[in-house]
Amino acid sequence: MNPTDHSPTEDRESARSASLIELRHQLNDSLQQLSLERLQVLVDFAAYLANTESESATQELLAIPGLLERIKQNQMTPKDQYVNWRTLRSDV
């Protein structure tokens, strides 16, 4: 494979990265034009969006059958019973 060849996944990631950078530039330009009051509204809205995204991810995890019970069980495991993963898998 030629070093200049890219997989479709790499191309999509590159395009996504470029889009993200462009969106951040656009947002920054818009921020410079906002009054203090409008900036506060935007901060509140951004916090709402972040919370909604986080809540959605939490609900997705909670929908996994038995996950919460396994986490609780693992938290109760004494630390001296842990094994370093490198001693179990030297090829990782």
N, C-alpha and C positions, 0 to 999 in steps of 0.2 A: 504494500500500500504506500502510495506517495505521501510524504509528510504534509503536503498541501491538501490532500483529500480529507474530507470531513464526512462523518456519518450523518444521516438525517437527524439523529438525536442531538448531535453536537451543533448542527446548524440551527435547530429549533432553540436550543439553549442560548446560542449566541444571539439570535434574533430577539429572544425574550429579554436577555440582558440589555441589549441595545434599547429595547422598548422601555424597560424599567428606568434606564438612565435618562431617556428622553422625557418620560413622565415626571421624574424627579426634577429635571430642569424646568419643565413647564410649571410644576407646583411651586418651585422656588420663585420663579418670576411672578407668579400670581400672589404669593405671600407678601412680596415686597410692596404690592399695591393696596393691601388691606389695612383698614383702620384697626385700632386696638380692639374695638368691640367685635368687629367681624372676625378678627384673629381668634378671639376667645370662643366664638361660636364654632369656628373651624376646629379648634383644639377639642372642644366638647364632642363634636361630631366624630372626629378621628378616634377619640377614646371609645365612643360608642361602637364604631366599626370594629376596632381591635377587640373589644369585649365580646361582641357578637361572633367574631371569627373564633375566638378562644372558646366560647361557650359551645359553638358548633363542634369543635374538635373534641371537647370534653364529652359531649353527648355521644359522639361517634365511639370514643373509647369505652364509655359506660355501657354501650350496646353490645360489647363483646361479652358473651356468656362466661361467667366465672372469673373475669379479669380482676374485679375488685377483691374477691375472696383470695385469689392467688397473691395479689399484692399484699394484703393484710397478713397472709401466712408467711410470706417472704420477709416482711418487716419483723415478725416475731422470731425469726431464725437468729440464734446467737451468732455474733460476728466471728467467733472462733471456729464456727463450722463452715465458714466460707473457704473456697479454694481459689487460688489465683488461676485465672483462665490460661495463662501462659504455661503453667505446669500441666494442664490438661491437653492443650493443643499447641505444640511447638511449631506447627506449620502455618499458624495464623499470623 
